[in-house]
Amino acid sequence: MTTQSFPYITDYINEIFDKEKKRFDYRFIRPLFTISFFFVRLVMVPIKFVFHRRAWGYESWLIDSILAFGIKYLASREALQLLIRHVQIEPLLYRYLLSGTPERRDRTAEMLKGIDGDFTINSIQDVLDHGLTICHDDLSYEIFERFDKEAFLENIDFYRKNKPEDIEQFGTKVLEENSKYSLQIFGASNVVIIVVYTITLFADFHTAMRALNSFDSDSLLLWCLKHICADDERAMVDLDFYLQTYSNRSHYNSDSFRSDPNQYLYYHIAFDEFAYELLRNRA
């Protein structure tokens, strides 16, 4: 199989993509998930719209329970590491975007909640106790509520002289549980699809729609990066490859039938990885 190395994404993500295409689950299980997901949406979304528009109280726990089981027993270590990195990188990027505005806040001790929370994930129990999945989706809405455009532009020099916090501050001992118990069946693509699949099946209609649009915030991050890196021709060329796609970042609203679960990995997670590396390594 031909190796493809895209020059506008990080070496780490290129390596993940290259390994993915060689995996058995990517070649034979992923198509089954993708096709079945199409039909599941046709049935479940209308039912939710009529009978399950708002949360009944158990949805978040059920979604995280399924995710926790998959993390512990089915996900590959590489897939889990990518997922945990994303959960930790995204709030650090949003903290950075707020760091030069009046909406900047001190770090809180709250686990996995809010942009200023503690995103250490040292065990499967952390995922269950603190509602990882839905709390992560909520970050994309919190950044829009707190971001101040004028303050950001007034302090653009501050952003050019500073960088996001180090991801190493967060613990990742959950990887040890995965290495000990997991059958290493699913790679990154299937893990991401399963997360989206689970939310679509078990979340209420309102939460599911929020989750499907939970990377609208990429448009805000891209806009900020364009301003921060305006004097860096090389960075600006790379950022052009993260321009708006046919969904979400074009009209900022994706409906339940046209959304693509693969976007989370190939656009959203890859973009956050690129943004973090770009900002951390700028001279």
C-alpha atoms as a printed R data frame, in Angstrom:
    type eleno elety resid chain resno       x      y      z
1   ATOM     1    CA   MET     A     1   0.000  0.000  0.000
2   ATOM     2    CA   THR     A     2   1.349  3.430 -0.974
3   ATOM     3    CA   THR     A     3   2.481  5.619  1.894
4   ATOM     4    CA   GLN     A     4   1.126  9.168  1.942
5   ATOM     5    CA   SER     A     5   2.758 11.851  4.047
6   ATOM     6    CA   PHE     A     6   0.863 15.118  4.027
7   ATOM     7    CA   PRO     A     7   3.201 18.120  4.485
8   ATOM     8    CA   TYR     A     8   0.630 20.298  6.249
9   ATOM     9    CA   ILE     A     9  -0.080 17.969  9.185
10  ATOM    10    CA   THR     A    10   2.218 16.855 11.977
11  ATOM    11    CA   ASP     A    11   4.592 13.917 11.694
12  ATOM    12    CA   TYR     A    12   2.714 12.233 14.537
13  ATOM    13    CA   ILE     A    13  -0.622 12.402 12.708
14  ATOM    14    CA   ASN     A    14   0.978 11.316  9.437
15  ATOM    15    CA   GLU     A    15   2.289  8.254 11.235
16  ATOM    16    CA   ILE     A    16  -1.154  7.508 12.718
17  ATOM    17    CA   PHE     A    17  -2.824  7.806  9.299
18  ATOM    18    CA   ASP     A    18  -0.218  5.598  7.659
19  ATOM    19    CA   LYS     A    19  -0.561  2.863 10.279
20  ATOM    20    CA   GLU     A    20  -4.354  3.075 10.131
21  ATOM    21    CA   LYS     A    21  -4.546  2.089  6.482
22  ATOM    22    CA   LYS     A    22  -2.672 -1.136  7.206
23  ATOM    23    CA   ARG     A    23  -4.904 -2.242 10.076
24  ATOM    24    CA   PHE     A    24  -7.384 -5.094  9.629
25  ATOM    25    CA   ASP     A    25 -10.158 -3.214 11.429
26  ATOM    26    CA   TYR     A    26  -9.695 -0.170  9.196
27  ATOM    27    CA   ARG     A    27  -9.997 -2.193  6.008
28  ATOM    28    CA   PHE     A    28 -12.788 -4.578  6.980
29  ATOM    29    CA   ILE     A    29 -14.666 -3.307 10.069
30  ATOM    30    CA   ARG     A    30 -14.656  0.431  9.442
31  ATOM    31    CA   PRO     A    31 -16.778  0.142  6.251
32  ATOM    32    CA   LEU     A    32 -19.399 -1.819  8.208
33  ATOM    33    CA   PHE     A    33 -19.525  0.871 10.908
34  ATOM    34    CA   THR     A    34 -19.750  3.658  8.341
35  ATOM    35    CA   ILE     A    35 -22.526  2.044  6.295
36  ATOM    36    CA   SER     A    36 -24.563  0.960  9.315
37  ATOM    37    CA   PHE     A    37 -24.196  4.426 10.849
38  ATOM    38    CA   PHE     A    38 -25.972  5.884  7.822
39  ATOM    39    CA   PHE     A    39 -29.003  3.648  8.360
40  ATOM    40    CA   VAL     A    40 -28.982  4.077 12.138
41  ATOM    41    CA   ARG     A    41 -29.297  7.845 11.690
42  ATOM    42    CA   LEU     A    42 -32.232  7.441  9.312
43  ATOM    43    CA   VAL     A    43 -34.115  5.552 12.022
44  ATOM    44    CA   MET     A    44 -32.875  7.001 15.311
45  ATOM    45    CA   VAL     A    45 -32.844 10.737 14.596
46  ATOM    46    CA   PRO     A    46 -36.563 11.032 13.721
47  ATOM    47    CA   ILE     A    47 -37.428  8.889 16.758
48  ATOM    48    CA   LYS     A    48 -35.315 11.101 19.021
49  ATOM    49    CA   PHE     A    49 -36.823 14.234 17.524
50  ATOM    50    CA   VAL     A    50 -40.290 13.076 18.539
51  ATOM    51    CA   PHE     A    51 -39.747 11.053 21.723
52  ATOM    52    CA   HIS     A    52 -36.334 11.961 23.159
53  ATOM    53    CA   ARG     A    53 -35.733 15.652 22.567
54  ATOM    54    CA   ARG     A    54 -34.262 16.372 26.019
55  ATOM    55    CA   ALA     A    55 -32.111 14.350 28.401
56  ATOM    56    CA   TRP     A    56 -33.766 11.879 30.745
57  ATOM    57    CA   GLY     A    57 -30.746 11.748 33.053
58  ATOM    58    CA   TYR     A    58 -28.983  8.494 32.263
59  ATOM    59    CA   GLU     A    59 -27.556  9.299 28.820
60  ATOM    60    CA   SER     A    60 -24.172 10.730 29.790
61  ATOM    61    CA   TRP     A    61 -23.430  7.850 32.171
62  ATOM    62    CA   LEU     A    62 -24.395  5.274 29.541
63  ATOM    63    CA   ILE     A    63 -22.272  6.895 26.827
64  ATOM    64    CA   ASP     A    64 -19.234  7.112 29.104
65  ATOM    65    CA   SER     A    65 -19.735  3.537 30.305
66  ATOM    66    CA   ILE     A    66 -19.610  2.248 26.732
67  ATOM    67    CA   LEU     A    67 -16.601  4.460 26.001
68  ATOM    68    CA   ALA     A    68 -14.827  3.263 29.155
69  ATOM    69    CA   PHE     A    69 -15.405 -0.379 28.227
70  ATOM    70    CA   GLY     A    70 -13.999  0.216 24.765
71  ATOM    71    CA   ILE     A    71 -10.993  2.099 26.110
72  ATOM    72    CA   LYS     A    72 -10.147 -0.677 28.538
73  ATOM    73    CA   TYR     A    73 -10.773 -3.770 26.444
74  ATOM    74    CA   LEU     A    74 -10.950 -2.961 22.720
75  ATOM    75    CA   ALA     A    75  -9.040  0.183 21.719
76  ATOM    76    CA   SER     A    76  -5.440  0.042 20.539
77  ATOM    77    CA   ARG     A    77  -2.919  1.930 22.627
78  ATOM    78    CA   GLU     A    78  -2.154  4.263 19.706
79  ATOM    79    CA   ALA     A    79  -5.843  5.105 19.296
80  ATOM    80    CA   LEU     A    80  -6.331  5.776 23.005
81  ATOM    81    CA   GLN     A    81  -3.201  7.908 23.182
82  ATOM    82    CA   LEU     A    82  -4.477 10.031 20.283
83  ATOM    83    CA   LEU     A    83  -7.909 10.361 21.917
84  ATOM    84    CA   ILE     A    84  -6.452 11.351 25.301
85  ATOM    85    CA   ARG     A    85  -4.055 13.811 23.660
86  ATOM    86    CA   HIS     A    86  -7.003 15.447 21.922
87  ATOM    87    CA   VAL     A    87  -9.021 15.684 25.137
88  ATOM    88    CA   GLN     A    88  -6.042 17.427 26.763
89  ATOM    89    CA   ILE     A    89  -4.812 19.577 23.869
90  ATOM    90    CA   GLU     A    90  -8.163 21.182 23.073
91  ATOM    91    CA   PRO     A    91  -8.672 22.924 26.438
92  ATOM    92    CA   LEU     A    92  -5.037 24.092 26.369
93  ATOM    93    CA   LEU     A    93  -5.632 25.724 22.980
94  ATOM    94    CA   TYR     A    94  -8.780 27.419 24.271
95  ATOM    95    CA   ARG     A    95  -7.005 28.625 27.417
96  ATOM    96    CA   TYR     A    96  -4.389 30.145 25.169
97  ATOM    97    CA   LEU     A    97  -7.033 31.951 23.091
98  ATOM    98    CA   LEU     A    98  -8.501 33.395 26.298
99  ATOM    99    CA   SER     A    99  -5.165 34.174 27.971
100 ATOM   100    CA   GLY     A   100  -4.950 37.719 26.600
101 ATOM   101    CA   THR     A   101  -8.598 38.634 27.229
102 ATOM   102    CA   PRO     A   102 -10.619 39.620 30.331
103 ATOM   103    CA   GLU     A   103 -12.210 36.160 30.226
104 ATOM   104    CA   ARG     A   104  -8.985 34.492 31.304
105 ATOM   105    CA   ARG     A   105  -9.513 32.593 34.570
106 ATOM   106    CA   ASP     A   106  -7.361 30.773 37.055
107 ATOM   107    CA   ARG     A   107  -6.968 27.037 36.822
108 ATOM   108    CA   THR     A   108  -9.709 25.104 38.609
109 ATOM   109    CA   ALA     A   109  -9.454 21.745 40.312
110 ATOM   110    CA   GLU     A   110 -12.574 20.406 38.607
111 ATOM   111    CA   MET     A   111 -11.828 17.212 36.719
112 ATOM   112    CA   LEU     A   112 -12.547 17.131 32.969
113 ATOM   113    CA   LYS     A   113 -15.006 20.026 33.177
114 ATOM   114    CA   GLY     A   114 -14.620 23.439 31.612
115 ATOM   115    CA   ILE     A   115 -11.730 24.977 29.735
116 ATOM   116    CA   ASP     A   116  -9.899 25.679 33.002
117 ATOM   117    CA   GLY     A   117 -10.387 22.217 34.498
118 ATOM   118    CA   ASP     A   118  -7.899 19.448 35.216
119 ATOM   119    CA   PHE     A   119  -7.695 17.044 32.279
120 ATOM   120    CA   THR     A   120  -5.619 14.378 33.936
121 ATOM   121    CA   ILE     A   121  -6.950 10.922 33.034
122 ATOM   122    CA   ASN     A   122  -5.203  8.330 35.150
123 ATOM   123    CA   SER     A   123  -7.854  5.620 35.165
124 ATOM   124    CA   ILE     A   124 -10.957  4.323 33.463
125 ATOM   125    CA   GLN     A   125 -12.873  5.437 36.540
126 ATOM   126    CA   ASP     A   126 -11.938  9.059 35.793
127 ATOM   127    CA   VAL     A   127 -13.850  8.765 32.510
128 ATOM   128    CA   LEU     A   128 -16.956  7.493 34.321
129 ATOM   129    CA   ASP     A   129 -16.816  9.768 37.357
130 ATOM   130    CA   HIS     A   130 -16.392 13.024 35.467
131 ATOM   131    CA   GLY     A   131 -18.451 12.588 32.283
132 ATOM   132    CA   LEU     A   132 -15.627 12.840 29.774
133 ATOM   133    CA   THR     A   133 -17.568 12.613 26.508
134 ATOM   134    CA   ILE     A   134 -20.245 15.281 26.908
135 ATOM   135    CA   CYS     A   135 -17.978 17.562 28.977
136 ATOM   136    CA   HIS     A   136 -15.466 17.534 26.146
137 ATOM   137    CA   ASP     A   137 -18.110 18.501 23.577
138 ATOM   138    CA   ASP     A   138 -19.227 21.373 25.803
139 ATOM   139    CA   LEU     A   139 -15.789 23.025 25.561
140 ATOM   140    CA   SER     A   140 -16.532 24.078 21.988
141 ATOM   141    CA   TYR     A   141 -19.509 26.088 23.173
142 ATOM   142    CA   GLU     A   142 -17.763 27.544 26.230
143 ATOM   143    CA   ILE     A   143 -15.003 29.086 24.107
144 ATOM   144    CA   PHE     A   144 -17.581 30.972 22.015
145 ATOM   145    CA   GLU     A   145 -19.286 32.244 25.176
146 ATOM   146    CA   ARG     A   146 -16.036 33.550 26.657
147 ATOM   147    CA   PHE     A   147 -14.010 34.708 23.652
148 ATOM   148    CA   ASP     A   148 -13.595 38.482 23.219
149 ATOM   149    CA   LYS     A   149 -12.686 39.414 19.646
150 ATOM   150    CA   GLU     A   150 -11.647 43.000 20.358
151 ATOM   151    CA   ALA     A   151  -9.510 42.049 23.364
152 ATOM   152    CA   PHE     A   152  -7.822 39.361 21.303
153 ATOM   153    CA   LEU     A   153  -6.941 41.774 18.490
154 ATOM   154    CA   GLU     A   154  -5.764 44.464 20.898
155 ATOM   155    CA   ASN     A   155  -3.381 41.984 22.526
156 ATOM   156    CA   ILE     A   156  -2.148 40.220 19.397
157 ATOM   157    CA   ASP     A   157   1.494 40.866 20.350
158 ATOM   158    CA   PHE     A   158   0.881 39.016 23.622
159 ATOM   159    CA   TYR     A   159  -0.200 35.937 21.705
160 ATOM   160    CA   ARG     A   160   2.788 36.138 19.387
161 ATOM   161    CA   LYS     A   161   5.145 36.185 22.371
162 ATOM   162    CA   ASN     A   162   3.457 33.395 24.320
163 ATOM   163    CA   LYS     A   163   2.413 29.810 23.695
164 ATOM   164    CA   PRO     A   164  -0.062 27.240 25.046
165 ATOM   165    CA   GLU     A   165   0.707 25.360 28.244
166 ATOM   166    CA   ASP     A   166   2.566 22.047 28.117
167 ATOM   167    CA   ILE     A   167   0.353 18.973 27.751
168 ATOM   168    CA   GLU     A   168   2.767 17.068 29.990
169 ATOM   169    CA   GLN     A   169   1.134 18.671 33.032
170 ATOM   170    CA   PHE     A   170  -1.732 16.197 32.668
171 ATOM   171    CA   GLY     A   171  -1.480 12.567 33.726
172 ATOM   172    CA   THR     A   172  -2.177  9.738 31.253
173 ATOM   173    CA   LYS     A   173  -1.873  6.610 33.383
174 ATOM   174    CA   VAL     A   174  -5.088  5.310 31.818
175 ATOM   175    CA   LEU     A   175  -2.808  4.101 29.012
176 ATOM   176    CA   GLU     A   176  -1.363  1.561 31.434
177 ATOM   177    CA   GLU     A   177  -4.809  0.031 32.003
178 ATOM   178    CA   ASN     A   178  -5.297 -0.190 28.260
179 ATOM   179    CA   SER     A   179  -1.943 -1.911 27.745
180 ATOM   180    CA   LYS     A   180  -2.776 -4.417 30.457
181 ATOM   181    CA   TYR     A   181  -6.331 -5.364 29.490
182 ATOM   182    CA   SER     A   182  -7.072 -4.345 25.902
183 ATOM   183    CA   LEU     A   183  -7.275 -6.757 22.978
184 ATOM   184    CA   GLN     A   184  -5.994 -3.883 20.792
185 ATOM   185    CA   ILE     A   185  -8.727 -4.464 18.200
186 ATOM   186    CA   PHE     A   186  -9.722 -0.954 17.098
187 ATOM   187    CA   GLY     A   187  -7.485  1.746 15.663
188 ATOM   188    CA   ALA     A   188  -8.058  5.480 15.799
189 ATOM   189    CA   SER     A   189 -10.596  5.679 12.958
190 ATOM   190    CA   ASN     A   190 -12.917  3.090 14.454
191 ATOM   191    CA   VAL     A   191 -12.545  4.441 17.989
192 ATOM   192    CA   VAL     A   192 -13.643  7.888 16.811
193 ATOM   193    CA   ILE     A   193 -16.522  6.456 14.767
194 ATOM   194    CA   ILE     A   194 -17.679  4.380 17.753
195 ATOM   195    CA   VAL     A   195 -17.728  7.500 19.951
196 ATOM   196    CA   VAL     A   196 -19.923  9.316 17.405
197 ATOM   197    CA   TYR     A   197 -22.041  6.183 16.905
198 ATOM   198    CA   THR     A   198 -22.629  5.853 20.656
199 ATOM   199    CA   ILE     A   199 -23.636  9.484 21.067
200 ATOM   200    CA   THR     A   200 -26.051  9.184 18.131
201 ATOM   201    CA   LEU     A   201 -27.640  6.052 19.592
202 ATOM   202    CA   PHE     A   202 -27.968  6.995 23.245
203 ATOM   203    CA   ALA     A   203 -27.881 10.779 23.622
204 ATOM   204    CA   ASP     A   204 -31.047 12.850 23.541
205 ATOM   205    CA   PHE     A   205 -31.741 14.801 20.356
206 ATOM   206    CA   HIS     A   206 -30.483 18.125 21.740
207 ATOM   207    CA   THR     A   207 -27.200 16.669 23.012
208 ATOM   208    CA   ALA     A   208 -26.625 14.674 19.832
209 ATOM   209    CA   MET     A   209 -27.015 17.781 17.683
210 ATOM   210    CA   ARG     A   210 -24.617 19.720 19.931
211 ATOM   211    CA   ALA     A   211 -22.074 16.919 19.633
212 ATOM   212    CA   LEU     A   212 -22.334 16.814 15.831
213 ATOM   213    CA   ASN     A   213 -21.499 20.525 15.746
214 ATOM   214    CA   SER     A   214 -18.946 20.478 18.542
215 ATOM   215    CA   PHE     A   215 -16.067 21.389 16.277
216 ATOM   216    CA   ASP     A   216 -17.524 24.651 15.036
217 ATOM   217    CA   SER     A   217 -14.882 26.111 17.346
218 ATOM   218    CA   ASP     A   218 -12.241 25.080 14.805
219 ATOM   219    CA   SER     A   219 -13.348 28.088 12.754
220 ATOM   220    CA   LEU     A   220 -12.551 30.352 15.709
221 ATOM   221    CA   LEU     A   221  -9.181 28.701 16.281
222 ATOM   222    CA   LEU     A   222  -8.337 29.000 12.579
223 ATOM   223    CA   TRP     A   223  -9.274 32.696 12.576
224 ATOM   224    CA   CYS     A   224  -7.054 33.325 15.602
225 ATOM   225    CA   LEU     A   225  -4.125 31.427 14.100
226 ATOM   226    CA   LYS     A   226  -4.399 33.444 10.901
227 ATOM   227    CA   HIS     A   227  -3.989 36.642 12.928
228 ATOM   228    CA   ILE     A   228  -1.224 35.314 15.179
229 ATOM   229    CA   CYS     A   229   0.789 33.925 12.258
230 ATOM   230    CA   ALA     A   230   0.088 36.743  9.794
231 ATOM   231    CA   ASP     A   231   3.827 37.481  9.544
232 ATOM   232    CA   ASP     A   232   4.774 33.814  9.077
233 ATOM   233    CA   GLU     A   233   4.392 32.917  5.405
234 ATOM   234    CA   ARG     A   234   5.166 29.238  5.931
235 ATOM   235    CA   ALA     A   235   2.541 28.860  8.661
236 ATOM   236    CA   MET     A   236  -0.037 30.730  6.591
237 ATOM   237    CA   VAL     A   237   0.454 28.350  3.667
238 ATOM   238    CA   ASP     A   238  -0.100 25.354  5.938
239 ATOM   239    CA   LEU     A   239  -3.185 26.960  7.494
240 ATOM   240    CA   ASP     A   240  -4.734 27.356  4.048
241 ATOM   241    CA   PHE     A   241  -5.144 23.571  3.987
242 ATOM   242    CA   TYR     A   242  -7.430 23.833  7.015
243 ATOM   243    CA   LEU     A   243  -9.897 26.171  5.353
244 ATOM   244    CA   GLN     A   244 -13.619 25.513  5.634
245 ATOM   245    CA   THR     A   245 -14.932 22.149  4.469
246 ATOM   246    CA   TYR     A   246 -18.356 21.355  3.065
247 ATOM   247    CA   SER     A   247 -19.706 20.958  6.587
248 ATOM   248    CA   ASN     A   248 -19.444 22.825  9.887
249 ATOM   249    CA   ARG     A   249 -16.686 25.275  9.059
250 ATOM   250    CA   SER     A   250 -18.458 26.503  5.934
251 ATOM   251    CA   HIS     A   251 -21.879 27.377  7.274
252 ATOM   252    CA   TYR     A   252 -21.195 26.415 10.915
253 ATOM   253    CA   ASN     A   253 -24.132 24.064 11.178
254 ATOM   254    CA   SER     A   254 -24.159 20.360 10.359
255 ATOM   255    CA   ASP     A   255 -27.399 18.439 10.317
256 ATOM   256    CA   SER     A   256 -27.701 14.876 11.539
257 ATOM   257    CA   PHE     A   257 -27.938 13.326  8.072
258 ATOM   258    CA   ARG     A   258 -24.988 15.002  6.345
259 ATOM   259    CA   SER     A   259 -22.469 14.904  9.184
260 ATOM   260    CA   ASP     A   260 -19.496 12.617  8.645
261 ATOM   261    CA   PRO     A   261 -18.033 10.833 11.699
262 ATOM   262    CA   ASN     A   262 -14.677 10.625  9.928
263 ATOM   263    CA   GLN     A   263 -14.392 14.420 10.123
264 ATOM   264    CA   TYR     A   264 -13.594 14.217 13.816
265 ATOM   265    CA   LEU     A   265 -10.318 12.438 13.135
266 ATOM   266    CA   TYR     A   266  -9.321 13.736  9.721
267 ATOM   267    CA   TYR     A   267 -10.260 17.383 10.294
268 ATOM   268    CA   HIS     A   268 -10.882 18.193 13.930
269 ATOM   269    CA   ILE     A   269  -8.293 16.104 15.802
270 ATOM   270    CA   ALA     A   270  -5.653 16.547 13.085
271 ATOM   271    CA   PHE     A   271  -6.191 20.311 13.082
272 ATOM   272    CA   ASP     A   272  -5.866 20.615 16.867
273 ATOM   273    CA   GLU     A   273  -2.630 18.623 16.750
274 ATOM   274    CA   PHE     A   274  -1.276 20.933 14.040
275 ATOM   275    CA   ALA     A   275  -2.365 24.079 15.901
276 ATOM   276    CA   TYR     A   276  -0.771 22.927 19.145
277 ATOM   277    CA   GLU     A   277   2.541 22.014 17.513
278 ATOM   278    CA   LEU     A   278   2.589 25.255 15.514
279 ATOM   279    CA   LEU     A   279   2.016 27.450 18.561
280 ATOM   280    CA   ARG     A   280   4.370 25.522 20.844
281 ATOM   281    CA   ASN     A   281   7.229 25.580 18.345
282 ATOM   282    CA   ARG     A   282   6.978 29.127 16.968
283 ATOM   283    CA   ALA     A   283  10.182 31.108 17.384
